[in-house]
Amino acid sequence: METRDEFLSQSIYGLIHELPALGHCPIRVVCRDGVVYLRGKVDTPEHGVLAQALVSHLPGVRSVVNQLSLFGGDPGETDDPLDPLPGYRR
C-alpha cells in the first residue's frame, strides 16, 4: 500500500514535469512527513523558485527544502544525497 508521502512525492513529480519550463529538468522529489525535498538541476534561478512555489501550497505539504542547483554548477557537488530516502524519484 502506498504511503501518504509516496503519493505526495509522485503527485508533485508529475506536476513539476508537466510544466514546459521544468519538464526537461532532472528534478527529484522526496517527501518525508510532509516535508518535500527538491533536488536536481534547473536552467535559471527563477525556475527553482517556480518549482518551490508550485509545491509549497499543495495540501499535505508542511514545508519545502529547495536543493535545486543550476545546470553548469559546481562539478564537485554530489548529485545523489537523497538516494537513501524513501520515495526517491528520478
C-alpha positions in Angstrom: 0.0 0.0 0.0 1.3 3.4 -0.9 2.0 5.8 1.9 0.8 9.4 2.0 4.4 10.6 1.5 4.9 8.3 -1.5 1.6 9.5 -3.0 2.6 13.2 -2.4 6.1 12.6 -4.0 4.6 11.0 -7.1 1.9 13.7 -7.5 4.5 16.5 -7.1 6.9 14.8 -9.5 4.2 14.6 -12.1 3.0 18.2 -11.6 6.6 19.6 -11.9 7.3 17.6 -15.0 4.1 18.7 -16.8 5.3 22.3 -16.9 7.2 23.2 -20.1 9.8 25.2 -18.1 10.6 22.3 -15.8 9.6 19.2 -17.7 13.1 18.6 -19.2 14.9 19.3 -15.9 16.2 16.3 -13.8 14.3 17.2 -10.7 13.9 14.5 -8.0 11.1 14.8 -5.4 11.2 13.1 -1.9 8.6 13.6 0.8 9.1 12.7 4.4 6.4 13.5 6.9 5.1 16.2 4.7 8.4 17.9 4.1 9.2 18.0 0.4 12.8 17.9 -0.8 13.5 19.1 -4.3 16.9 18.1 -5.7 18.3 18.4 -9.2 19.2 20.9 -11.9 17.2 23.8 -13.4 18.0 26.3 -16.1 17.5 29.5 -14.2 17.1 30.7 -10.6 13.6 31.6 -11.5 12.8 28.0 -12.4 13.9 26.9 -9.0 11.6 29.5 -7.4 8.8 28.3 -9.6 9.2 24.7 -8.6 9.2 25.6 -4.9 6.2 27.9 -5.2 4.3 25.3 -7.1 4.8 22.7 -4.4 4.6 24.9 -1.3 0.8 25.4 -1.3 -0.3 21.9 -2.1 -2.4 20.1 0.5 -0.3 17.8 2.7 3.0 19.8 2.2 4.3 21.2 5.5 7.4 22.7 4.1 9.8 22.6 1.1 13.5 22.2 1.1 14.8 23.6 -2.2 18.1 21.9 -3.0 17.9 22.7 -6.7 21.0 24.0 -8.5 21.7 25.5 -11.9 23.0 23.4 -14.8 26.7 24.0 -15.1 27.1 24.4 -11.4 29.9 23.2 -9.2 31.2 19.9 -10.8 32.4 18.7 -7.4 29.0 18.7 -5.9 27.4 15.3 -5.2 24.3 14.6 -7.3 22.5 11.9 -5.2 22.4 12.8 -1.5 18.8 11.8 -1.2 19.2 8.3 -2.6 18.6 6.5 0.8 15.3 8.4 1.5 12.1 6.5 0.7 10.2 7.9 -2.2 13.3 8.7 -4.2 12.3 9.5 -7.8 14.5 10.3 -10.8 
